[in-house]
Amino acid sequence: MIAELLNTFESTLTFLERSVADLSEEEMVRQPPGVPNHATWTLGHVIWSCQGMAGELGVDEWLPDDWTSLFGTGSTPTSVASRYPKKTELLTMLTAAADRLRDVLLAADESALGQPLPDVQVREILPTLGHAFLQVLAAHTAFHAGQLAVWRAAIGANPVAVFV
């Protein structure tokens, strides 16, 4: 099941990368009405989520201290590009975060996914590590990929591909 989960996650990451490939730094932070999460925030949030999931398997945090305030749950995107890392840095960090997560998952015994989620506050919704990894790597990341597709349309950018 880990291989299938990672395959889905990597397909979604490819879609995210393709969704920003043609965008300038200014376009990355455009905030059209009704579409609050711009491309920069979306990439940063997925990276932040990767760190959180890796942490559930014991990996130390690696992102800069301000990352949670910029990209964490409840953060508010802004159109001020200078507040954020550049697109190339975000894409490099996305690849590195996915690599860390992939490595820790491939090293894990699949039975570990049946263990209770260490984050007690979320355990009622996602009772096991497996539930959490499936939710975050598949559903959550795909949700944000879909948001990015809608966001591209809202800024007048052409679609990049069909997301499957």
C-alpha positions as CSV (number, residue, x, y, z in Angstrom):
1,M,0.0,0.0,0.0
2,I,2.9,2.4,0.6
3,A,4.1,2.1,-3.0
4,E,0.6,2.9,-4.3
5,L,0.2,5.9,-1.9
6,L,3.6,7.3,-3.0
7,N,2.7,6.9,-6.7
8,T,-0.5,8.9,-6.2
9,F,1.4,11.5,-4.2
10,E,4.1,11.8,-6.8
11,S,1.5,12.2,-9.6
12,T,-0.1,15.0,-7.7
13,L,3.2,16.7,-7.1
14,T,4.0,16.5,-10.9
15,F,0.7,18.2,-11.5
16,L,1.6,21.0,-9.0
17,E,5.0,21.5,-10.6
18,R,3.5,21.7,-14.1
19,S,0.8,24.1,-12.8
20,V,3.5,26.7,-11.9
21,A,6.1,26.1,-14.5
22,D,4.9,28.9,-16.8
23,L,4.2,31.5,-14.0
24,S,6.3,34.5,-13.1
25,E,7.1,35.5,-9.5
26,E,4.4,38.1,-9.7
27,E,1.8,35.7,-11.1
28,M,2.6,33.2,-8.3
29,V,1.1,35.5,-5.7
30,R,-1.9,36.9,-7.6
31,Q,-5.1,36.8,-5.5
32,P,-8.2,36.9,-7.7
33,P,-11.5,37.5,-5.9
34,G,-13.0,34.3,-4.4
35,V,-9.8,32.2,-4.8
36,P,-7.7,32.9,-1.7
37,N,-4.8,30.4,-2.0
38,H,-2.3,31.5,-4.6
39,A,0.3,29.3,-6.1
40,T,3.1,30.3,-3.8
41,W,1.0,29.6,-0.7
42,T,-0.2,26.3,-2.1
43,L,3.3,25.0,-2.8
44,G,4.5,26.2,0.6
45,H,1.5,24.6,2.4
46,V,2.1,21.2,0.7
47,I,5.8,21.4,1.7
48,W,4.7,22.3,5.3
49,S,2.3,19.3,5.3
50,C,5.1,17.0,4.2
51,Q,7.2,18.1,7.2
52,G,4.2,17.4,9.5
53,M,3.7,13.9,8.1
54,A,7.4,13.1,8.2
55,G,7.4,14.2,11.8
56,E,4.7,11.6,12.6
57,L,7.3,9.0,11.7
58,G,10.0,10.7,13.8
59,V,11.8,13.0,11.3
60,D,13.0,16.2,12.8
61,E,11.5,19.5,11.5
62,W,13.7,21.0,8.8
63,L,11.8,24.1,7.5
64,P,12.6,27.7,8.5
65,D,11.0,29.0,11.7
66,D,8.6,31.3,9.8
67,W,7.2,28.5,7.6
68,T,4.2,27.8,9.9
69,S,3.2,31.4,10.0
70,L,3.5,31.7,6.2
71,F,2.1,28.3,5.1
72,G,0.6,26.5,8.0
73,T,-3.1,25.7,8.6
74,G,-4.9,29.0,9.3
75,S,-2.3,31.2,7.7
76,T,-3.4,33.9,5.3
77,P,-1.8,34.3,1.9
78,T,-0.7,37.8,0.8
79,S,0.1,39.1,-2.6
80,V,3.5,40.5,-1.3
81,A,5.9,38.3,-3.2
82,S,8.9,39.5,-1.1
83,R,7.4,37.7,2.0
84,Y,7.8,34.3,0.3
85,P,10.6,32.1,-1.1
86,K,11.1,32.4,-4.9
87,K,9.4,29.8,-7.1
88,T,12.6,28.0,-7.9
89,E,13.3,27.6,-4.1
90,L,9.8,26.4,-3.5
91,L,10.1,23.8,-6.2
92,T,13.5,22.6,-4.9
93,M,12.0,22.4,-1.4
94,L,8.9,20.5,-2.7
95,T,11.2,17.9,-4.2
96,A,13.3,17.7,-1.1
97,A,10.3,17.4,1.2
98,A,8.8,14.6,-1.1
99,D,12.1,12.8,-1.1
100,R,12.3,12.9,2.8
101,L,8.7,11.7,3.1
102,R,9.2,9.0,0.5
103,D,12.4,7.8,2.2
104,V,10.9,7.6,5.6
105,L,7.8,5.8,4.3
106,L,9.8,3.3,2.3
107,A,11.9,2.6,5.3
108,A,8.9,2.0,7.5
109,D,7.3,-1.4,8.1
110,E,3.9,-1.2,6.6
111,S,2.4,-2.5,9.8
112,A,3.5,0.9,11.4
113,L,0.7,2.5,9.5
114,G,-1.8,0.7,11.7
115,Q,-0.4,2.4,14.8
116,P,-2.4,5.1,16.5
117,L,-1.7,8.6,15.2
118,P,0.7,10.3,17.7
119,D,-1.1,13.6,17.3
120,V,-3.8,13.1,19.9
121,Q,-5.8,16.2,18.8
122,V,-6.4,14.8,15.4
123,R,-6.7,11.1,16.3
124,E,-10.5,11.2,16.5
125,I,-10.7,12.1,12.8
126,L,-7.6,10.2,11.7
127,P,-7.1,7.3,14.1
128,T,-4.0,5.7,12.6
129,L,-0.8,6.7,10.8
130,G,-2.2,5.0,7.7
131,H,-5.4,7.2,7.9
132,A,-3.3,10.3,8.3
133,F,-0.9,9.5,5.4
134,L,-3.7,8.6,3.1
135,Q,-5.6,11.8,3.9
136,V,-2.6,14.1,3.6
137,L,-0.6,12.6,0.8
138,A,-3.6,11.6,-1.4
139,A,-6.7,13.7,-0.5
140,H,-5.2,16.9,1.0
141,T,-2.5,17.3,-1.7
142,A,-5.0,16.5,-4.5
143,F,-7.5,19.0,-2.9
144,H,-4.8,21.7,-3.2
145,A,-3.9,20.7,-6.7
146,G,-7.6,21.2,-7.6
147,Q,-7.6,24.6,-6.0
148,L,-4.5,25.5,-8.0
149,A,-6.3,24.5,-11.2
150,V,-9.2,26.8,-10.3
151,W,-6.8,29.5,-9.3
152,R,-5.0,29.3,-12.7
153,A,-8.4,29.8,-14.5
154,A,-9.2,32.7,-12.2
155,I,-5.9,34.5,-13.1
156,G,-6.5,33.8,-16.8
157,A,-3.8,31.2,-17.2
158,N,-4.5,28.2,-19.5
159,P,-5.0,24.8,-18.0
160,V,-1.7,22.7,-17.9
161,A,-3.1,19.2,-18.0
162,V,-5.9,17.0,-17.0
163,F,-5.4,15.9,-13.4
164,V,-6.1,12.3,-12.9
